[in-house]
Amino acid sequence: MIAPDRLGEYNQKFGRTGGDEIVKGVSEFLSENVEEEEKLVHIDGANFVLILPEGDLSKAKRRGLTLRARVLNRQFECGGTQISLTLSLGVVSRMPSPEGATVVVKDLVHEFL
């Protein structure tokens, strides 16, 4: 699970439009950084889930740290100002689905949450 830090502060300073610009920018950043086998889901507000099929807990942690480092090198538009962001991340894992089982991404996200 991924979310930008301090969004409430940016909403207060730049208004809801500024906060929406941040969410859009984070969405674009994550979309640009999703690898082929991964699935990105916007679950609500500023919260996203990145699903790593075949990923173990160590791989998921490394992936999160990579995203956290990459976001520091990007500027985001917020109310006519360029800002730097940090991300909060949480990682969970589960046993793989049985061979040949159909997995619905939305159901998987609800299972994790």
Gaussian input, Z-matrix of N, CA and C with variables (Angstrom, degrees):
# hf/3-21g

backbone

0 1
 N
 C     1     B1
 C     2     B2     1     A1
 N     3     B3     2     A2     1     D1
 C     4     B4     3     A3     2     D2
 C     5     B5     4     A4     3     D3
 N     6     B6     5     A5     4     D4
 C     7     B7     6     A6     5     D5
 C     8     B8     7     A7     6     D6
 N     9     B9     8     A8     7     D7
 C    10    B10     9     A9     8     D8
 C    11    B11    10    A10     9     D9
 N    12    B12    11    A11    10    D10
 C    13    B13    12    A12    11    D11
 C    14    B14    13    A13    12    D12
 N    15    B15    14    A14    13    D13
 C    16    B16    15    A15    14    D14
 C    17    B17    16    A16    15    D15
 N    18    B18    17    A17    16    D16
 C    19    B19    18    A18    17    D17
 C    20    B20    19    A19    18    D18
 N    21    B21    20    A20    19    D19
 C    22    B22    21    A21    20    D20
 C    23    B23    22    A22    21    D21
 N    24    B24    23    A23    22    D22
 C    25    B25    24    A24    23    D23
 C    26    B26    25    A25    24    D24
 N    27    B27    26    A26    25    D25
 C    28    B28    27    A27    26    D26
 C    29    B29    28    A28    27    D27
 N    30    B30    29    A29    28    D28
 C    31    B31    30    A30    29    D29
 C    32    B32    31    A31    30    D30
 N    33    B33    32    A32    31    D31
 C    34    B34    33    A33    32    D32
 C    35    B35    34    A34    33    D33
 N    36    B36    35    A35    34    D34
 C    37    B37    36    A36    35    D35
 C    38    B38    37    A37    36    D36
 N    39    B39    38    A38    37    D37
 C    40    B40    39    A39    38    D38
 C    41    B41    40    A40    39    D39
 N    42    B42    41    A41    40    D40
 C    43    B43    42    A42    41    D41
 C    44    B44    43    A43    42    D42
 N    45    B45    44    A44    43    D43
 C    46    B46    45    A45    44    D44
 C    47    B47    46    A46    45    D45
 N    48    B48    47    A47    46    D46
 C    49    B49    48    A48    47    D47
 C    50    B50    49    A49    48    D48
 N    51    B51    50    A50    49    D49
 C    52    B52    51    A51    50    D50
 C    53    B53    52    A52    51    D51
 N    54    B54    53    A53    52    D52
 C    55    B55    54    A54    53    D53
 C    56    B56    55    A55    54    D54
 N    57    B57    56    A56    55    D55
 C    58    B58    57    A57    56    D56
 C    59    B59    58    A58    57    D57
 N    60    B60    59    A59    58    D58
 C    61    B61    60    A60    59    D59
 C    62    B62    61    A61    60    D60
 N    63    B63    62    A62    61    D61
 C    64    B64    63    A63    62    D62
 C    65    B65    64    A64    63    D63
 N    66    B66    65    A65    64    D64
 C    67    B67    66    A66    65    D65
 C    68    B68    67    A67    66    D66
 N    69    B69    68    A68    67    D67
 C    70    B70    69    A69    68    D68
 C    71    B71    70    A70    69    D69
 N    72    B72    71    A71    70    D70
 C    73    B73    72    A72    71    D71
 C    74    B74    73    A73    72    D72
 N    75    B75    74    A74    73    D73
 C    76    B76    75    A75    74    D74
 C    77    B77    76    A76    75    D75
 N    78    B78    77    A77    76    D76
 C    79    B79    78    A78    77    D77
 C    80    B80    79    A79    78    D78
 N    81    B81    80    A80    79    D79
 C    82    B82    81    A81    80    D80
 C    83    B83    82    A82    81    D81
 N    84    B84    83    A83    82    D82
 C    85    B85    84    A84    83    D83
 C    86    B86    85    A85    84    D84
 N    87    B87    86    A86    85    D85
 C    88    B88    87    A87    86    D86
 C    89    B89    88    A88    87    D87
 N    90    B90    89    A89    88    D88
 C    91    B91    90    A90    89    D89
 C    92    B92    91    A91    90    D90
 N    93    B93    92    A92    91    D91
 C    94    B94    93    A93    92    D92
 C    95    B95    94    A94    93    D93
 N    96    B96    95    A95    94    D94
 C    97    B97    96    A96    95    D95
 C    98    B98    97    A97    96    D96
 N    99    B99    98    A98    97    D97
 C   100   B100    99    A99    98    D98
 C   101   B101   100   A100    99    D99
 N   102   B102   101   A101   100   D100
 C   103   B103   102   A102   101   D101
 C   104   B104   103   A103   102   D102
 N   105   B105   104   A104   103   D103
 C   106   B106   105   A105   104   D104
 C   107   B107   106   A106   105   D105
 N   108   B108   107   A107   106   D106
 C   109   B109   108   A108   107   D107
 C   110   B110   109   A109   108   D108
 N   111   B111   110   A110   109   D109
 C   112   B112   111   A111   110   D110
 C   113   B113   112   A112   111   D111
 N   114   B114   113   A113   112   D112
 C   115   B115   114   A114   113   D113
 C   116   B116   115   A115   114   D114
 N   117   B117   116   A116   115   D115
 C   118   B118   117   A117   116   D116
 C   119   B119   118   A118   117   D117
 N   120   B120   119   A119   118   D118
 C   121   B121   120   A120   119   D119
 C   122   B122   121   A121   120   D120
 N   123   B123   122   A122   121   D121
 C   124   B124   123   A123   122   D122
 C   125   B125   124   A124   123   D123
 N   126   B126   125   A125   124   D124
 C   127   B127   126   A126   125   D125
 C   128   B128   127   A127   126   D126
 N   129   B129   128   A128   127   D127
 C   130   B130   129   A129   128   D128
 C   131   B131   130   A130   129   D129
 N   132   B132   131   A131   130   D130
 C   133   B133   132   A132   131   D131
 C   134   B134   133   A133   132   D132
 N   135   B135   134   A134   133   D133
 C   136   B136   135   A135   134   D134
 C   137   B137   136   A136   135   D135
 N   138   B138   137   A137   136   D136
 C   139   B139   138   A138   137   D137
 C   140   B140   139   A139   138   D138
 N   141   B141   140   A140   139   D139
 C   142   B142   141   A141   140   D140
 C   143   B143   142   A142   141   D141
 N   144   B144   143   A143   142   D142
 C   145   B145   144   A144   143   D143
 C   146   B146   145   A145   144   D144
 N   147   B147   146   A146   145   D145
 C   148   B148   147   A147   146   D146
 C   149   B149   148   A148   147   D147
 N   150   B150   149   A149   148   D148
 C   151   B151   150   A150   149   D149
 C   152   B152   151   A151   150   D150
 N   153   B153   152   A152   151   D151
 C   154   B154   153   A153   152   D152
 C   155   B155   154   A154   153   D153
 N   156   B156   155   A155   154   D154
 C   157   B157   156   A156   155   D155
 C   158   B158   157   A157   156   D156
 N   159   B159   158   A158   157   D157
 C   160   B160   159   A159   158   D158
 C   161   B161   160   A160   159   D159
 N   162   B162   161   A161   160   D160
 C   163   B163   162   A162   161   D161
 C   164   B164   163   A163   162   D162
 N   165   B165   164   A164   163   D163
 C   166   B166   165   A165   164   D164
 C   167   B167   166   A166   165   D165
 N   168   B168   167   A167   166   D166
 C   169   B169   168   A168   167   D167
 C   170   B170   169   A169   168   D168
 N   171   B171   170   A170   169   D169
 C   172   B172   171   A171   170   D170
 C   173   B173   172   A172   171   D171
 N   174   B174   173   A173   172   D172
 C   175   B175   174   A174   173   D173
 C   176   B176   175   A175   174   D174
 N   177   B177   176   A176   175   D175
 C   178   B178   177   A177   176   D176
 C   179   B179   178   A178   177   D177
 N   180   B180   179   A179   178   D178
 C   181   B181   180   A180   179   D179
 C   182   B182   181   A181   180   D180
 N   183   B183   182   A182   181   D181
 C   184   B184   183   A183   182   D182
 C   185   B185   184   A184   183   D183
 N   186   B186   185   A185   184   D184
 C   187   B187   186   A186   185   D185
 C   188   B188   187   A187   186   D186
 N   189   B189   188   A188   187   D187
 C   190   B190   189   A189   188   D188
 C   191   B191   190   A190   189   D189
 N   192   B192   191   A191   190   D190
 C   193   B193   192   A192   191   D191
 C   194   B194   193   A193   192   D192
 N   195   B195   194   A194   193   D193
 C   196   B196   195   A195   194   D194
 C   197   B197   196   A196   195   D195
 N   198   B198   197   A197   196   D196
 C   199   B199   198   A198   197   D197
 C   200   B200   199   A199   198   D198
 N   201   B201   200   A200   199   D199
 C   202   B202   201   A201   200   D200
 C   203   B203   202   A202   201   D201
 N   204   B204   203   A203   202   D202
 C   205   B205   204   A204   203   D203
 C   206   B206   205   A205   204   D204
 N   207   B207   206   A206   205   D205
 C   208   B208   207   A207   206   D206
 C   209   B209   208   A208   207   D207
 N   210   B210   209   A209   208   D208
 C   211   B211   210   A210   209   D209
 C   212   B212   211   A211   210   D210
 N   213   B213   212   A212   211   D211
 C   214   B214   213   A213   212   D212
 C   215   B215   214   A214   213   D213
 N   216   B216   215   A215   214   D214
 C   217   B217   216   A216   215   D215
 C   218   B218   217   A217   216   D216
 N   219   B219   218   A218   217   D217
 C   220   B220   219   A219   218   D218
 C   221   B221   220   A220   219   D219
 N   222   B222   221   A221   220   D220
 C   223   B223   222   A222   221   D221
 C   224   B224   223   A223   222   D222
 N   225   B225   224   A224   223   D223
 C   226   B226   225   A225   224   D224
 C   227   B227   226   A226   225   D225
 N   228   B228   227   A227   226   D226
 C   229   B229   228   A228   227   D227
 C   230   B230   229   A229   228   D228
 N   231   B231   230   A230   229   D229
 C   232   B232   231   A231   230   D230
 C   233   B233   232   A232   231   D231
 N   234   B234   233   A233   232   D232
 C   235   B235   234   A234   233   D233
 C   236   B236   235   A235   234   D234
 N   237   B237   236   A236   235   D235
 C   238   B238   237   A237   236   D236
 C   239   B239   238   A238   237   D237
 N   240   B240   239   A239   238   D238
 C   241   B241   240   A240   239   D239
 C   242   B242   241   A241   240   D240
 N   243   B243   242   A242   241   D241
 C   244   B244   243   A243   242   D242
 C   245   B245   244   A244   243   D243
 N   246   B246   245   A245   244   D244
 C   247   B247   246   A246   245   D245
 C   248   B248   247   A247   246   D246
 N   249   B249   248   A248   247   D247
 C   250   B250   249   A249   248   D248
 C   251   B251   250   A250   249   D249
 N   252   B252   251   A251   250   D250
 C   253   B253   252   A252   251   D251
 C   254   B254   253   A253   252   D252
 N   255   B255   254   A254   253   D253
 C   256   B256   255   A255   254   D254
 C   257   B257   256   A256   255   D255
 N   258   B258   257   A257   256   D256
 C   259   B259   258   A258   257   D257
 C   260   B260   259   A259   258   D258
 N   261   B261   260   A260   259   D259
 C   262   B262   261   A261   260   D260
 C   263   B263   262   A262   261   D261
 N   264   B264   263   A263   262   D262
 C   265   B265   264   A264   263   D263
 C   266   B266   265   A265   264   D264
 N   267   B267   266   A266   265   D265
 C   268   B268   267   A267   266   D266
 C   269   B269   268   A268   267   D267
 N   270   B270   269   A269   268   D268
 C   271   B271   270   A270   269   D269
 C   272   B272   271   A271   270   D270
 N   273   B273   272   A272   271   D271
 C   274   B274   273   A273   272   D272
 C   275   B275   274   A274   273   D273
 N   276   B276   275   A275   274   D274
 C   277   B277   276   A276   275   D275
 C   278   B278   277   A277   276   D276
 N   279   B279   278   A278   277   D277
 C   280   B280   279   A279   278   D278
 C   281   B281   280   A280   279   D279
 N   282   B282   281   A281   280   D280
 C   283   B283   282   A282   281   D281
 C   284   B284   283   A283   282   D282
 N   285   B285   284   A284   283   D283
 C   286   B286   285   A285   284   D284
 C   287   B287   286   A286   285   D285
 N   288   B288   287   A287   286   D286
 C   289   B289   288   A288   287   D287
 C   290   B290   289   A289   288   D288
 N   291   B291   290   A290   289   D289
 C   292   B292   291   A291   290   D290
 C   293   B293   292   A292   291   D291
 N   294   B294   293   A293   292   D292
 C   295   B295   294   A294   293   D293
 C   296   B296   295   A295   294   D294
 N   297   B297   296   A296   295   D295
 C   298   B298   297   A297   296   D296
 C   299   B299   298   A298   297   D297
 N   300   B300   299   A299   298   D298
 C   301   B301   300   A300   299   D299
 C   302   B302   301   A301   300   D300
 N   303   B303   302   A302   301   D301
 C   304   B304   303   A303   302   D302
 C   305   B305   304   A304   303   D303
 N   306   B306   305   A305   304   D304
 C   307   B307   306   A306   305   D305
 C   308   B308   307   A307   306   D306
 N   309   B309   308   A308   307   D307
 C   310   B310   309   A309   308   D308
 C   311   B311   310   A310   309   D309
 N   312   B312   311   A311   310   D310
 C   313   B313   312   A312   311   D311
 C   314   B314   313   A313   312   D312
 N   315   B315   314   A314   313   D313
 C   316   B316   315   A315   314   D314
 C   317   B317   316   A316   315   D315
 N   318   B318   317   A317   316   D316
 C   319   B319   318   A318   317   D317
 C   320   B320   319   A319   318   D318
 N   321   B321   320   A320   319   D319
 C   322   B322   321   A321   320   D320
 C   323   B323   322   A322   321   D321
 N   324   B324   323   A323   322   D322
 C   325   B325   324   A324   323   D323
 C   326   B326   325   A325   324   D324
 N   327   B327   326   A326   325   D325
 C   328   B328   327   A327   326   D326
 C   329   B329   328   A328   327   D327
 N   330   B330   329   A329   328   D328
 C   331   B331   330   A330   329   D329
 C   332   B332   331   A331   330   D330
 N   333   B333   332   A332   331   D331
 C   334   B334   333   A333   332   D332
 C   335   B335   334   A334   333   D333
 N   336   B336   335   A335   334   D334
 C   337   B337   336   A336   335   D335
 C   338   B338   337   A337   336   D336

   B1=1.4484
   B2=1.5160
   B3=1.3095
   B4=1.4596
   B5=1.5257
   B6=1.3271
   B7=1.4665
   B8=1.5283
   B9=1.3399
   B10=1.4655
   B11=1.5215
   B12=1.3212
   B13=1.4608
   B14=1.5270
   B15=1.3305
   B16=1.4621
   B17=1.5301
   B18=1.3321
   B19=1.4588
   B20=1.5308
   B21=1.3242
   B22=1.4614
   B23=1.5200
   B24=1.3198
   B25=1.4723
   B26=1.5267
   B27=1.3428
   B28=1.4661
   B29=1.5294
   B30=1.3199
   B31=1.4674
   B32=1.5259
   B33=1.3316
   B34=1.4654
   B35=1.5256
   B36=1.3111
   B37=1.4551
   B38=1.5289
   B39=1.3495
   B40=1.4596
   B41=1.5282
   B42=1.3242
   B43=1.4594
   B44=1.5204
   B45=1.3084
   B46=1.4645
   B47=1.5321
   B48=1.3156
   B49=1.4671
   B50=1.5237
   B51=1.3215
   B52=1.4625
   B53=1.5177
   B54=1.3341
   B55=1.4583
   B56=1.5112
   B57=1.3333
   B58=1.4700
   B59=1.5255
   B60=1.3310
   B61=1.4608
   B62=1.5296
   B63=1.3226
   B64=1.4623
   B65=1.5276
   B66=1.3352
   B67=1.4652
   B68=1.5271
   B69=1.3216
   B70=1.4697
   B71=1.5261
   B72=1.3140
   B73=1.4606
   B74=1.5202
   B75=1.3213
   B76=1.4627
   B77=1.5258
   B78=1.3288
   B79=1.4618
   B80=1.5235
   B81=1.3227
   B82=1.4662
   B83=1.5281
   B84=1.3291
   B85=1.4659
   B86=1.5265
   B87=1.3285
   B88=1.4581
   B89=1.5224
   B90=1.3339
   B91=1.4663
   B92=1.5295
   B93=1.3293
   B94=1.4636
   B95=1.5283
   B96=1.3262
   B97=1.4576
   B98=1.5240
   B99=1.3167
   B100=1.4576
   B101=1.5184
   B102=1.3165
   B103=1.4551
   B104=1.5213
   B105=1.3205
   B106=1.4687
   B107=1.5229
   B108=1.3148
   B109=1.4666
   B110=1.5250
   B111=1.3122
   B112=1.4636
   B113=1.5305
   B114=1.3274
   B115=1.4634
   B116=1.5254
   B117=1.3234
   B118=1.4572
   B119=1.5157
   B120=1.3371
   B121=1.4566
   B122=1.5251
   B123=1.3340
   B124=1.4716
   B125=1.5109
   B126=1.3432
   B127=1.4667
   B128=1.5203
   B129=1.3227
   B130=1.4664
   B131=1.5176
   B132=1.2971
   B133=1.4658
   B134=1.5058
   B135=1.3331
   B136=1.4580
   B137=1.5298
   B138=1.3224
   B139=1.4610
   B140=1.5233
   B141=1.3197
   B142=1.4588
   B143=1.5225
   B144=1.3235
   B145=1.4574
   B146=1.5232
   B147=1.3154
   B148=1.4542
   B149=1.5257
   B150=1.3250
   B151=1.4614
   B152=1.5220
   B153=1.3144
   B154=1.4555
   B155=1.5285
   B156=1.3214
   B157=1.4621
   B158=1.5329
   B159=1.2965
   B160=1.4667
   B161=1.5250
   B162=1.3021
   B163=1.4591
   B164=1.5126
   B165=1.3189
   B166=1.4546
   B167=1.5274
   B168=1.3040
   B169=1.4600
   B170=1.5333
   B171=1.3264
   B172=1.4755
   B173=1.5206
   B174=1.3245
   B175=1.4651
   B176=1.5310
   B177=1.3187
   B178=1.4645
   B179=1.5310
   B180=1.3098
   B181=1.4683
   B182=1.5258
   B183=1.3312
   B184=1.4765
   B185=1.5235
   B186=1.3206
   B187=1.4762
   B188=1.5270
   B189=1.3213
   B190=1.4600
   B191=1.5146
   B192=1.3298
   B193=1.4617
   B194=1.5261
   B195=1.3256
   B196=1.4657
   B197=1.5229
   B198=1.3324
   B199=1.4711
   B200=1.5182
   B201=1.3250
   B202=1.4640
   B203=1.5315
   B204=1.3273
   B205=1.4634
   B206=1.5318
   B207=1.3325
   B208=1.4714
   B209=1.5283
   B210=1.3236
   B211=1.4600
   B212=1.5285
   B213=1.3171
   B214=1.4684
   B215=1.5185
   B216=1.3249
   B217=1.4625
   B218=1.5213
   B219=1.3076
   B220=1.4643
   B221=1.5306
   B222=1.3101
   B223=1.4576
   B224=1.5281
   B225=1.3307
   B226=1.4554
   B227=1.5286
   B228=1.3176
   B229=1.4662
   B230=1.5218
   B231=1.3221
   B232=1.4620
   B233=1.5224
   B234=1.3204
   B235=1.4535
   B236=1.5158
   B237=1.3198
   B238=1.4525
   B239=1.5207
   B240=1.3227
   B241=1.4647
   B242=1.5239
   B243=1.3181
   B244=1.4630
   B245=1.5287
   B246=1.3402
   B247=1.4603
   B248=1.5222
   B249=1.3180
   B250=1.4588
   B251=1.5253
   B252=1.3165
   B253=1.4605
   B254=1.5188
   B255=1.3065
   B256=1.4586
   B257=1.5196
   B258=1.3238
   B259=1.4557
   B260=1.5180
   B261=1.3169
   B262=1.4594
   B263=1.5182
   B264=1.3264
   B265=1.4584
   B266=1.5219
   B267=1.3090
   B268=1.4580
   B269=1.5124
   B270=1.3223
   B271=1.4519
   B272=1.5245
   B273=1.3195
   B274=1.4634
   B275=1.5275
   B276=1.3211
   B277=1.4621
   B278=1.5254
   B279=1.3146
   B280=1.4505
   B281=1.5149
   B282=1.2950
   B283=1.4600
   B284=1.5277
   B285=1.3380
   B286=1.4620
   B287=1.5222
   B288=1.3122
   B289=1.4637
   B290=1.5265
   B291=1.3232
   B292=1.4615
   B293=1.5303
   B294=1.3042
   B295=1.4637
   B296=1.5162
   B297=1.3355
   B298=1.4562
   B299=1.5132
   B300=1.3285
   B301=1.4690
   B302=1.5237
   B303=1.3164
   B304=1.4561
   B305=1.5225
   B306=1.3264
   B307=1.4586
   B308=1.5207
   B309=1.3256
   B310=1.4564
   B311=1.5292
   B312=1.3283
   B313=1.4645
   B314=1.5256
   B315=1.3167
   B316=1.4609
   B317=1.5267
   B318=1.3245
   B319=1.4685
   B320=1.5212
   B321=1.3166
   B322=1.4555
   B323=1.5255
   B324=1.3269
   B325=1.4755
   B326=1.5262
   B327=1.3291
   B328=1.4763
   B329=1.5230
   B330=1.3169
   B331=1.4668
   B332=1.5190
   B333=1.3290
   B334=1.4573
   B335=1.5161
   B336=1.3146
   B337=1.4579
   B338=1.5039
   A1=107.13
   A2=116.24
   A3=122.29
   A4=109.12
   A5=116.36
   A6=121.06
   A7=109.09
   A8=117.37
   A9=119.48
   A10=110.11
   A11=115.91
   A12=121.44
   A13=110.47
   A14=115.89
   A15=124.47
   A16=114.79
   A17=117.63
   A18=120.08
   A19=111.24
   A20=118.27
   A21=121.31
   A22=112.29
   A23=116.39
   A24=120.39
   A25=110.87
   A26=116.17
   A27=119.62
   A28=110.75
   A29=117.08
   A30=120.36
   A31=110.59
   A32=117.17
   A33=120.46
   A34=111.19
   A35=116.62
   A36=120.91
   A37=112.81
   A38=116.95
   A39=121.03
   A40=113.70
   A41=117.08
   A42=120.79
   A43=111.94
   A44=114.56
   A45=120.87
   A46=111.86
   A47=116.96
   A48=120.42
   A49=110.67
   A50=116.71
   A51=120.53
   A52=111.57
   A53=116.42
   A54=120.42
   A55=111.87
   A56=116.11
   A57=120.27
   A58=110.91
   A59=117.14
   A60=120.38
   A61=110.56
   A62=116.55
   A63=120.34
   A64=110.42
   A65=117.06
   A66=120.26
   A67=109.88
   A68=116.46
   A69=120.14
   A70=110.47
   A71=117.19
   A72=121.03
   A73=112.58
   A74=116.96
   A75=120.89
   A76=109.70
   A77=116.68
   A78=120.69
   A79=110.66
   A80=117.07
   A81=121.37
   A82=110.67
   A83=116.56
   A84=121.09
   A85=110.67
   A86=116.66
   A87=120.03
   A88=111.12
   A89=116.68
   A90=120.22
   A91=111.43
   A92=116.14
   A93=121.03
   A94=111.88
   A95=117.06
   A96=121.63
   A97=113.97
   A98=117.37
   A99=121.14
   A100=108.55
   A101=115.76
   A102=120.03
   A103=109.71
   A104=115.54
   A105=121.74
   A106=114.54
   A107=118.19
   A108=120.47
   A109=113.51
   A110=118.04
   A111=121.98
   A112=111.22
   A113=115.71
   A114=122.67
   A115=108.10
   A116=116.66
   A117=122.63
   A118=108.73
   A119=116.32
   A120=122.05
   A121=108.59
   A122=116.97
   A123=122.48
   A124=105.77
   A125=117.02
   A126=118.16
   A127=113.61
   A128=118.17
   A129=121.36
   A130=109.16
   A131=116.17
   A132=120.41
   A133=112.84
   A134=116.16
   A135=121.88
   A136=111.74
   A137=117.60
   A138=121.64
   A139=111.89
   A140=113.85
   A141=121.72
   A142=109.03
   A143=115.60
   A144=121.55
   A145=107.41
   A146=115.65
   A147=122.04
   A148=107.14
   A149=116.14
   A150=121.43
   A151=108.73
   A152=115.60
   A153=122.58
   A154=108.58
   A155=117.52
   A156=118.85
   A157=109.66
   A158=115.71
   A159=121.35
   A160=111.76
   A161=117.80
   A162=120.23
   A163=110.88
   A164=115.49
   A165=118.97
   A166=108.55
   A167=115.93
   A168=120.11
   A169=111.69
   A170=117.42
   A171=120.44
   A172=111.35
   A173=116.76
   A174=120.39
   A175=109.97
   A176=116.96
   A177=120.63
   A178=110.99
   A179=117.01
   A180=119.85
   A181=110.95
   A182=116.48
   A183=119.81
   A184=110.70
   A185=116.16
   A186=120.74
   A187=110.10
   A188=116.17
   A189=120.23
   A190=112.35
   A191=116.80
   A192=120.44
   A193=111.51
   A194=116.74
   A195=120.39
   A196=110.71
   A197=116.84
   A198=119.95
   A199=111.43
   A200=116.22
   A201=120.53
   A202=110.69
   A203=117.45
   A204=121.04
   A205=111.12
   A206=117.43
   A207=120.77
   A208=112.46
   A209=117.34
   A210=119.13
   A211=111.08
   A212=117.08
   A213=120.43
   A214=112.41
   A215=117.27
   A216=121.72
   A217=113.23
   A218=116.87
   A219=120.31
   A220=109.91
   A221=115.68
   A222=122.21
   A223=108.05
   A224=115.97
   A225=122.08
   A226=109.40
   A227=115.31
   A228=122.30
   A229=109.16
   A230=115.76
   A231=120.54
   A232=108.34
   A233=116.28
   A234=120.91
   A235=113.22
   A236=117.77
   A237=121.54
   A238=113.97
   A239=116.92
   A240=122.59
   A241=108.83
   A242=116.20
   A243=120.95
   A244=108.02
   A245=116.08
   A246=120.33
   A247=110.00
   A248=115.45
   A249=122.59
   A250=107.67
   A251=115.59
   A252=120.93
   A253=111.27
   A254=114.38
   A255=121.92
   A256=106.58
   A257=115.67
   A258=121.18
   A259=110.73
   A260=115.67
   A261=121.34
   A262=106.82
   A263=114.91
   A264=120.24
   A265=110.17
   A266=115.67
   A267=122.27
   A268=108.08
   A269=117.00
   A270=121.49
   A271=109.85
   A272=116.05
   A273=122.34
   A274=107.81
   A275=115.65
   A276=119.75
   A277=108.93
   A278=115.31
   A279=120.40
   A280=108.66
   A281=115.18
   A282=120.96
   A283=108.58
   A284=117.12
   A285=119.79
   A286=111.70
   A287=115.71
   A288=121.04
   A289=108.45
   A290=117.12
   A291=119.73
   A292=110.64
   A293=116.16
   A294=121.93
   A295=110.24
   A296=116.98
   A297=122.60
   A298=115.02
   A299=117.54
   A300=120.47
   A301=109.74
   A302=116.41
   A303=121.97
   A304=108.15
   A305=115.37
   A306=120.50
   A307=108.04
   A308=116.89
   A309=122.72
   A310=107.03
   A311=115.82
   A312=120.96
   A313=111.15
   A314=118.32
   A315=121.66
   A316=111.25
   A317=116.62
   A318=120.33
   A319=110.72
   A320=116.76
   A321=121.24
   A322=110.61
   A323=116.35
   A324=120.57
   A325=109.92
   A326=117.66
   A327=120.47
   A328=111.03
   A329=117.09
   A330=120.76
   A331=110.54
   A332=116.92
   A333=120.68
   A334=111.77
   A335=116.52
   A336=120.16
   A337=110.94
   D1=139.17
   D2=-174.14
   D3=-134.88
   D4=136.34
   D5=176.43
   D6=-150.27
   D7=145.20
   D8=176.18
   D9=-71.86
   D10=142.63
   D11=177.06
   D12=-78.72
   D13=152.98
   D14=171.29
   D15=63.50
   D16=23.87
   D17=-178.56
   D18=-60.33
   D19=-37.68
   D20=178.15
   D21=-59.34
   D22=-40.54
   D23=178.12
   D24=-64.14
   D25=-41.39
   D26=179.60
   D27=-67.83
   D28=-36.63
   D29=176.14
   D30=-61.95
   D31=-40.69
   D32=179.30
   D33=-67.48
   D34=-42.64
   D35=-175.80
   D36=-75.56
   D37=-40.84
   D38=-172.64
   D39=-113.64
   D40=0.42
   D41=-178.53
   D42=81.36
   D43=172.37
   D44=-177.45
   D45=-59.48
   D46=-34.13
   D47=179.43
   D48=-62.78
   D49=-41.67
   D50=177.52
   D51=-62.78
   D52=-42.96
   D53=177.17
   D54=-62.60
   D55=-40.15
   D56=177.80
   D57=-63.96
   D58=-36.35
   D59=177.21
   D60=-63.17
   D61=-38.43
   D62=178.11
   D63=-64.63
   D64=-46.64
   D65=179.87
   D66=-59.77
   D67=-43.30
   D68=178.42
   D69=-62.92
   D70=-42.93
   D71=178.92
   D72=-63.91
   D73=-40.89
   D74=177.51
   D75=-65.29
   D76=-40.77
   D77=177.44
   D78=-59.68
   D79=-45.31
   D80=178.92
   D81=-64.18
   D82=-44.23
   D83=178.43
   D84=-58.27
   D85=-49.07
   D86=-178.98
   D87=-64.23
   D88=-42.73
   D89=179.18
   D90=-58.77
   D91=-38.96
   D92=179.65
   D93=-70.36
   D94=-20.67
   D95=-175.08
   D96=-109.87
   D97=9.54
   D98=176.95
   D99=-80.85
   D100=130.67
   D101=177.77
   D102=-84.99
   D103=162.56
   D104=-170.01
   D105=-51.26
   D106=-43.07
   D107=-175.89
   D108=-85.21
   D109=-7.29
   D110=-176.77
   D111=-85.82
   D112=157.59
   D113=176.20
   D114=-124.16
   D115=129.93
   D116=177.29
   D117=-107.11
   D118=130.32
   D119=-179.81
   D120=-128.26
   D121=128.86
   D122=172.74
   D123=-91.12
   D124=112.39
   D125=-173.25
   D126=-91.74
   D127=-35.77
   D128=175.54
   D129=-177.61
   D130=156.48
   D131=176.69
   D132=42.88
   D133=-114.90
   D134=-178.34
   D135=-108.39
   D136=17.85
   D137=-175.52
   D138=-102.69
   D139=131.72
   D140=-179.60
   D141=-126.90
   D142=153.82
   D143=173.28
   D144=-124.18
   D145=132.29
   D146=175.27
   D147=-112.23
   D148=118.78
   D149=-178.04
   D150=-100.07
   D151=127.77
   D152=178.81
   D153=-111.37
   D154=95.23
   D155=176.95
   D156=-61.94
   D157=145.01
   D158=179.05
   D159=63.83
   D160=13.93
   D161=-179.89
   D162=-95.33
   D163=139.11
   D164=173.97
   D165=-95.73
   D166=177.45
   D167=-175.66
   D168=-61.94
   D169=-39.45
   D170=179.14
   D171=-63.83
   D172=-42.65
   D173=179.28
   D174=-64.17
   D175=-41.63
   D176=-179.79
   D177=-63.92
   D178=-40.43
   D179=177.70
   D180=-63.79
   D181=-44.82
   D182=178.48
   D183=-61.81
   D184=-40.31
   D185=-179.89
   D186=-62.88
   D187=-43.43
   D188=178.09
   D189=-62.39
   D190=-42.58
   D191=178.63
   D192=-64.73
   D193=-35.50
   D194=176.59
   D195=-63.69
   D196=-46.15
   D197=178.26
   D198=-62.74
   D199=-41.52
   D200=179.48
   D201=-60.59
   D202=-40.50
   D203=179.24
   D204=-70.22
   D205=-41.34
   D206=-178.74
   D207=-65.44
   D208=-36.05
   D209=-176.96
   D210=-65.18
   D211=-25.94
   D212=-179.99
   D213=-67.30
   D214=-20.98
   D215=-179.20
   D216=-92.16
   D217=9.29
   D218=-176.73
   D219=-122.64
   D220=144.92
   D221=174.35
   D222=-102.43
   D223=143.95
   D224=-178.94
   D225=-120.12
   D226=140.97
   D227=178.08
   D228=-75.38
   D229=132.66
   D230=177.01
   D231=-153.13
   D232=104.42
   D233=177.09
   D234=60.01
   D235=38.44
   D236=179.35
   D237=80.58
   D238=5.96
   D239=-179.60
   D240=-120.41
   D241=143.92
   D242=173.92
   D243=-89.98
   D244=128.49
   D245=-179.16
   D246=-127.91
   D247=158.64
   D248=172.19
   D249=-98.65
   D250=148.37
   D251=179.95
   D252=-126.10
   D253=158.26
   D254=165.97
   D255=-121.26
   D256=161.41
   D257=-178.77
   D258=-119.27
   D259=143.55
   D260=167.53
   D261=-97.31
   D262=139.01
   D263=-176.22
   D264=-133.97
   D265=145.14
   D266=172.12
   D267=-132.22
   D268=144.72
   D269=-175.87
   D270=-127.88
   D271=133.13
   D272=173.12
   D273=-134.64
   D274=161.50
   D275=175.58
   D276=-139.52
   D277=163.68
   D278=177.02
   D279=-146.44
   D280=165.10
   D281=178.02
   D282=-64.47
   D283=146.47
   D284=178.53
   D285=-62.86
   D286=152.99
   D287=174.70
   D288=-69.67
   D289=153.24
   D290=177.26
   D291=-58.35
   D292=148.94
   D293=179.02
   D294=-52.57
   D295=129.45
   D296=178.06
   D297=83.59
   D298=-3.89
   D299=-179.31
   D300=-72.31
   D301=143.59
   D302=175.72
   D303=-87.22
   D304=129.10
   D305=179.58
   D306=-115.04
   D307=122.98
   D308=176.33
   D309=-92.64
   D310=120.14
   D311=-173.97
   D312=-55.23
   D313=-44.03
   D314=-179.35
   D315=-60.22
   D316=-41.59
   D317=178.41
   D318=-66.40
   D319=-38.18
   D320=179.34
   D321=-63.64
   D322=-43.46
   D323=178.64
   D324=-61.52
   D325=-45.00
   D326=178.32
   D327=-62.22
   D328=-36.88
   D329=177.25
   D330=-61.23
   D331=-44.78
   D332=179.61
   D333=-64.56
   D334=-41.99
   D335=-177.12
   D336=-71.91

